[in-house]
């Protein structure tokens, strides 16, 4: 009996660890088209952005081939005050250009995987292989409901739990 229970526990632990679907990324990204400012439309809860609205991410190409990342947001409780964080991104494997690494605090870096990119680079779905982080970004501050729902479905198709998705207010001047 003990052995059966132990085997069941092991199966559940390892089964759940391997049941998460590995997100599929886009096959190509043109960084010259990707650069610029993106507005955060939605995200999974993320500690550093917890108290922010009107969040943007601005990507600037550097001469060394890396990308400067500037994230900025305004405090929900005091929209006159903002905070920002600057980091660097790079493509570690040129054969997988949609799988970037981003670093805001040395020596830690995170995965930034482009899961869906609209053909005209108007909106994008970004996540990571752990399924802990997910963002819907757009060039404009607003997104129509049909597009938003389509991107949420793509997130679900990639194994993300969107139960706690946060729609980010973009109502700052």
VOGU-3710 file (C-alpha; in Angstrom, 3 decimals, decimal comma):
1> xxxxxxxxxx> 0,000/0,000/0,000  2,800/2,426/0,945  4,571/1,646/-2,301  1,417/2,357/-4,343  0,914/5,701/-2,598  4,577/6,604/-3,110  4,399/5,709/-6,793  1,204/7,753/-7,174  2,836/10,795/-5,539  5,932/10,452/-7,736
11> xxxxxxxxxx> 3,746/10,106/-10,838  1,739/13,196/-9,895  4,823/15,295/-9,152  6,716/14,329/-12,284  3,584/14,202/-14,414  2,658/17,778/-13,528  6,217/18,945/-14,078  6,220/17,571/-17,602  2,605/18,224/-18,527  3,123/21,909/-19,192
21> xxxxxxxxxx> 3,291/22,568/-22,871  6,489/24,196/-24,128  5,446/27,479/-25,760  5,950/27,749/-29,505  7,679/30,895/-30,742  7,457/32,675/-34,069  9,997/31,630/-36,680  11,380/35,074/-37,501  11,676/38,519/-35,948  12,944/41,653/-37,667
31> xxxxxxxxxx> 14,420/43,672/-34,810  14,401/46,840/-36,915  10,616/46,532/-37,125  10,265/45,364/-33,504  12,164/48,288/-32,006  10,260/51,276/-30,678  7,575/51,684/-28,044  4,984/49,066/-27,127  2,047/49,611/-24,758  1,252/46,890/-22,270
41> xxxxxxxxxx> -2,340/45,809/-22,883  -2,403/42,862/-20,466  -0,104/40,735/-18,324  -0,015/37,951/-15,834  0,637/39,306/-12,326  4,245/40,392/-12,038  5,731/41,744/-8,792  7,632/44,666/-10,340  4,565/45,970/-12,175  2,035/45,304/-9,424
51> xxxxxxxxxx> 1,189/48,945/-8,686  1,561/50,305/-12,226  -0,620/51,348/-15,127  0,177/52,949/-18,475  3,159/50,624/-18,769  5,317/50,844/-21,877  8,373/49,002/-23,111  10,728/50,784/-25,485  13,310/48,773/-27,394  16,347/50,460/-28,932
61> xxxxxxxxxx> 18,921/48,641/-31,065  22,533/49,043/-29,989  25,683/48,998/-32,097  26,866/45,817/-30,346  23,793/43,920/-31,609  22,017/43,959/-28,261  18,813/45,793/-27,410  18,300/48,415/-24,720  14,994/47,831/-22,941  13,314/50,704/-21,123
71> xxxxxxxxxx> 10,198/49,794/-19,159  8,157/52,662/-17,749  4,925/52,833/-15,814  2,845/55,240/-13,758  1,620/54,500/-10,255  -2,067/53,614/-10,066  -2,463/55,557/-6,812  -0,593/58,628/-8,097  -0,534/58,826/-11,924  1,672/61,931/-11,753
81> xxxxxxxxxx> 4,543/59,727/-10,545  6,299/57,188/-12,698  9,022/54,622/-12,380  11,293/53,074/-14,973  13,804/50,302/-15,323  16,453/49,894/-17,979  17,853/46,587/-19,088  19,437/44,821/-21,997  18,172/42,044/-24,246  19,970/39,778/-26,659
91> xxxxxxxxxx> 19,396/36,751/-28,851  21,554/33,932/-27,434  20,932/31,598/-30,390  20,726/33,169/-33,852  18,815/30,065/-35,003  15,996/30,982/-32,568  15,599/34,764/-33,005  12,276/34,845/-31,118  13,866/33,484/-27,919  15,550/36,441/-26,292
101> xxxxxxxxxx> 17,166/36,882/-22,912  16,507/40,052/-20,914  18,555/41,320/-17,995  17,563/44,136/-15,662  19,669/43,122/-12,661  23,072/41,522/-13,083  23,670/38,582/-12,929  20,024/37,545/-13,370  18,369/37,251/-16,760  14,995/36,009/-17,900
111> xxxxxxxxxx> 13,461/34,527/-20,987  11,519/36,744/-23,393  9,873/34,522/-25,969  7,853/36,010/-28,816  4,886/33,652/-29,133  2,864/35,575/-31,686  3,734/38,640/-33,745  1,242/40,358/-36,007  2,578/40,637/-39,575  2,701/44,457/-39,484
121> xxxxxxxxxx> 4,255/44,474/-35,986  1,181/46,123/-34,442  0,771/43,684/-31,550  2,656/40,831/-29,958  2,240/38,052/-27,408  5,313/37,505/-25,227  5,910/34,836/-22,620  8,473/32,526/-21,127  8,932/28,747/-21,012  7,928/28,513/-17,324
131> xxxxxxxxxx> 4,472/29,966/-18,084  4,898/32,440/-15,193  5,172/35,539/-17,355  2,939/36,685/-20,173  2,393/40,048/-21,842  0,172/41,349/-24,595  1,801/44,430/-26,115  0,606/46,778/-28,837  1,804/49,858/-30,661  -1,421/51,650/-29,739
141> xxxxxxxxxx> -2,790/52,183/-26,227  -5,995/50,307/-27,007  -6,774/46,983/-28,598  -10,068/45,789/-30,018  -11,763/42,990/-28,099  -11,570/40,475/-30,976  -7,778/40,810/-31,227  -7,418/40,695/-27,446  -9,464/37,481/-27,211  -7,509/35,927/-30,100
151> xxxxxxxxxx> -4,221/36,615/-28,278  -5,608/35,181/-25,047  -6,563/32,028/-26,945  -3,044/31,801/-28,395  -1,719/32,033/-24,828  -4,008/29,191/-23,724  -2,947/27,149/-26,779  0,657/27,607/-25,599  -0,152/26,234/-22,146  -0,708/29,470/-20,194
161> xxxxxxxxxx> -3,294/29,777/-17,452  -4,900/33,162/-18,105  -7,263/33,019/-15,145  -5,403/35,875/-13,426  -4,630/38,010/-16,491  -4,617/41,730/-15,728  -5,888/44,217/-18,273  -3,575/47,220/-17,952  -5,120/50,680/-17,913  -3,580/52,947/-20,544
171> xxx> -5,377/56,131/-19,492  -2,379/58,390/-18,790  -1,559/61,484/-20,853
//
